[in-house]
């Protein structure tokens, strides 16, 4: 959609929309398309510097729209050279926003690749909520990978607020704060925290990319995996997540948070560098993960040694045994 027959060039210089929803929309899936070259240039009455174009625009009312498995902004060689102004945009509408919009998903092949756009990869209008953005590859966009628009129609990175009480696109869901990312070759351990609504469960998704944006925040070229966290009565949750995935050292790691009950997904977090470190399953630090590490971990666990707090939750619990064994069987380089 939007390209020449070979998928390598823009098909028409005046194309402004690839797929456009209007009016009532229910239970619709946009699947497995290549949508690229949707960018109108040099509109005469607005001057040569003006651009307009959106690959997928959701404008209307209804519920149940899924956008899965698409290539957006990439040519037939999967190069991000044919982007729009925005890859996917939800747009204000007087009838009310579409409910239950899903962009990507955890199933194989469900994630979209969204790249090469002049501004954001995904833009969520301030009247939309419950837009679940999951498992995608979002990279090489000129603005934020995900942009939640404020009630004041501001674009760009929206800072977190204590308790997550502000409103706007996806209720301006707070993003995680990452403090470190350590890779062993076969797994990546990410430590950080999330402040949001109290007593809620969130799905954290982690991504790797080649570099931070100029803002210090990231996008998400490579989806690494996910993990749940639950906030306490103050809305806080700390986490140390070990993901059975790999990325080159020197990459940067980012994350999003999605409220499990509402579906609201955050913008991407600020990024942290991926550094090398000891294999998490090498509990005794002898340079290799072996059965001896299991014995040493269990000895620490049954004596209440704080070193057995494997998930860094602040307390030694049965969950630490499960987490340690998961890391052990995930293997080490």
Secondary structure, DSSP 8 states (H G I E B T S, - for coil): --B-TTSSSBS-TT--EEEEE-SEEEEEEEES-EE----EE--GGG-TT-EE-EEEEE-SEEEEEEEES-EES--TT--S-S--SEEEEE---TT---EEEEEE-SSTT---EEE--SS-SEEE-TT----EEES-EEES-SS-SEEE-BTT---S-----GGG---BGGGG----EEEEEEE-SS-EEEEEEEE-STT-EEEEEEEEESS--TTSB--BSEEEEEEEEE--TTSEEEEEEEES----TT-EEEEEEEETTT--B----B-EEEEE---TT-TT-SSS--HHHHHHHHHHHHTT-GGG-TT-SSS--HHHHHHHHHHHHH---
